[in-house]
C-alpha cells in the first residue's frame, strides 16, 4: 500500500518554541579557518587569511582514517570538535544533527562516472563514503557517541531545516544538541545542476538553559510565507555565498557582532524560520 504525500500546511499564525541558548559557535572555510578568525573578519576587526588554509585534519579520527577521509568528513568533524570543546561539553553525551544540502558531490560524481564507464572498478572505500550520513557516522564512532544522531538534507533550505530539527530536539528533550552544517563544491556533470562552490562548515551547541559558555539566546518561530536570507554585512562573507551552506552566514555574522537581531530563514516556498537573537 502506498500513501500520497502532500506538502505541509503552513501555520495560520507563528508557532514558537521556548527560548534556547547557543554555545560554542564554530566556523571553517579556507579563508576563515576557525571561529576566532571568522568572528574578527565579520566584525571588521580582522582579515581573511591569504593564502587560503588547507583543509583541516580532524583529530577525532585515527591517522589512517584522517588521511582517507573525504572533504565532507574532514570539514564536519573539524567544526563539530571545535564547537563541543568551546561549549565545554562531552561529545559522547551529545545528540547531534548533521546537515548538508548535497553530501559529498565529488564522490557522487566519481560514483556515477565509474558506474557508467567501468563499474567493476568501483572503489569500496569511495562507496562507503558516498552515503549522506558518512560524516555523522565517523563522528559517532570517533567520539564513542551513543546518543541520537540525524543526517538531514533539504537542498537550498538545508541549514534552516537542520537548525529547526536541532532546536526542536533540544526543546522537546531538554538536553543540549550539537548542530553541524557543511557543503563542498559541485564537480563534473553535477556542476551543471547545482552551483555549490568552495568549502564551508559551521557548528554550534544548542542548549535548553543558560550556562557559563552561552554566547547568545534565541527564540524561534515558524511563520507563514516565503523569505529570502537576510543581507550579509561583512564583505568577506560575499566570498562564501556560492556555497550551499551559505544560509548560515547571517546567523554567524550576528553572533560575531554580539547584537540583538531578527533573522528570517527560508524553509520552503510557503514557510520560514524566524530567529530572534538576543545577548546572553
N, C-alpha and C positions, 0 to 999 in steps of 0.2 A: 504494500500500500504506500502511496506517495501522498505527501501533504503539500498543498500550494503555499508558497511563501510570499508574503506581502511586505512592503516597506513599513517600518514602524510609524505610527501616527504621532506627529509632534504634539507636545503638551499644549493645552489651551493657554496656560499660564506658566511662568517659570517654576521649575521643580528644583528645589535647593537641597543641599546636604549640610551637615554640621561643619563648623569651622575646623579646618585641618591645618597642619603645620609642615613646613618644608625644612629639611635638614640636609647638609652635605651636598649642595649642588656641585656637579662635576661636568666638565666640558672638554672635548678634544676635537681639534681639526689641525691640519698640517701647519696653518699659520697662527693658530691659537691653541698650542698644545698644553692644555691644563687650565683649570678654573682661575688660578691667580693671574695668568697671562690674559685670559679672555675677559675677566672682570675689569682689569685695568684698561684694556682696549675699549670695552663697552662704555666705560666712564670717561673716556677721552684722556686718560692719565698714562697710557702706555701704547705701544705699537705692536703690530703683528710681527712675528719673528721672520727673519729673512737670512738665509734660505729656509724654506719650509722644513718642518721636522719630519723625520722618517716615521713610519707607522710604529705605534707602541708595541712593546713586548711584555704582555701582562704576566706578572709574576705568579698569578694564580695557577698557571699551567706549569707542568714539568718541562725542562728544557727541550726535549724532543718534540713534545706537543706544541710548544711555543713556536718552534721553527716551522712546523707544518700547518699551523692554524691559518685559515684564510683571513682576509682583512676584516670581514664582519665580526668574527670571533675576537680578533685582537682588539678592535675598537670597543666592542661591547664590554669585554671583560676589563679593559683599562678603566673606563669610566665607572663601571659598577664597583670595582675595588676602591677607587678614589672616593666615591660617594659614601660607601659603607665606612671607610676609615674616617672620613671627615665627620660623619654623623656619630661616630663612636659606638656603632652597633656591631653585633656579631653576625657575620654573613650566614652562618649555618642556621640561624634562627629566623631569618627574614623571608617572608613570602616575597615573590618577585614577579614583575610584569616586564617582559622584554618586547619591544615593538620595533618593527621595521616595515617600511612600505613594500619593499621588494625582496628582502632577504639577500642572498649572495648572487647578484646579477652576473658576475664574472664566471662563477662556477656553473650557473644555469646556462649561460651561453656556451661554455665548454661542453656541458652535457648534451645540449641539443645538437651542436655541431658534430660531436663524436657519434651520437646515435644515428645521425643522418648519413655519415660517411664511413666510419669504421666502428660499428657497435661492439665488436668483440674486444676492442682496445679500451673500453671504458674503465677508468680508474676507480677501484672500490673506495679509496680514500676520498676522492672527489665526490663520489655518490653519497658517501656518509655525510659530507659537509654541505651537501646541496639542500638539505631539508631546512625549513624555515625555523625550526626550534633548535638548530645546532648550537647557537650561541648560549641559549639558556641551559642547554644540556651540558655543555662544557663548564658553565658557571656552577651548576648544582653539584656536578661531580667533583670539580676542583675545590669547592669550599665545603663539601660534605653537607650541603643544604638539603634537608628533608621536608621543608615547608612547601606550600603550594607554589607552583610556577606556571606562568602562562606565556605564550608567544602569540603576538597579535599582529595582523596586517590589515590595514584599511585604506590602502592606496594613498590618495592625496590628503586624507584626513587622519593618517595613522597616529601622529603624535597626540592629537586631541583624544582619539579613541583609547590610546594607551593610558593617558592621564586620567580619563574618566574611569577606566577599569581599575587602576591602582587606587584612586580616591574612593571609589565605591567599596572596594575590599577593605580599605583602611577604616572607613566609617562603619561598615557593617560588622566587622570582626573586632574593631577597637584594638588593632595591632599595627605597628609600622609596616610599610610595604616599600620595597625597592622598585623604582621605575627606571628603565634603561631604554633609550631610543638610539637607533643607528641606521645609517644607509651609506652606500658606496656608489661609484659611477656605473652607469649602464655602458656595456661594451658590445661590439659585434652587432648582430641583427637586432638585439633588444634595444639598442640605442635609437632605433627608428620609431619605437613605440613608447619610450619613456625618456624623460630629459634629465634624470638624476645625474649630477656631476659632483665630483670631489668626494672627500671623506668627512663625515660629521657624526659625532656621537655625544650624547648627553645622558645624565643620570641624576637622580635625587632620591632621598628617602622621604616618604610622606608619612607623617605620624599623627595619631589621634589627639595628642596632648603636647603642650608646650614643654620644651626641655632646654637645657643649657646650650644645646647645639642648634636651636631653632634660628633660622635666618629670615623667615617670613611666615605669615599666616595667610590663609586664603579661604574664601567662600566660593563654592562652585554651584552653578545653576544650569539646568538645561532650558534653553529658551527657543521658542519657535522662530523660524526664519533663517535664511541663509546669511552668512557673514563672510567677510574677507579677512585674512590675517592682518593684525594691526601693523601700521607702518613702522619700519625699523628706523632707529635714530642714530646708530653708530655707523660711520662709513665702512668700517671693517666688516660689518655684517653683510653688506651688499655682495661681498665675495663668496658668500655661502648660500645665497638664495636659490641656486640651481639644484641644491641637494634635496632629496625627497623628505628629509627630516627638518627642513628649514622652518616649518611652522613652530618649532620650539624656540626660535631665536627671540621673538618679542618677550617671552617669559624670562629668558635668561638675561636679556638686556635690563628688564625691570628688576630682577634680583640683584644685578650688578649695581644699579643705581640706589637700591635700598629705599625706594619710594613707593607710596601707595599708587596703585594703577588698576584700571579695569580693562581686561582683555577679552575679546570675543574670538574664539577659535572655531572654525567650521568643523562640523561633524557629518553633515550631509547637505544636499541642496535645500533642505527644509528644517534643519536643526543646528543649533550652535551650542558650544560650551562656553559659558561666561565665567570668567575668573575675576574676583575682586581681591586684589593682592594688598596686604597691609603690612606695616612694620611689625616685627616680632614683639 
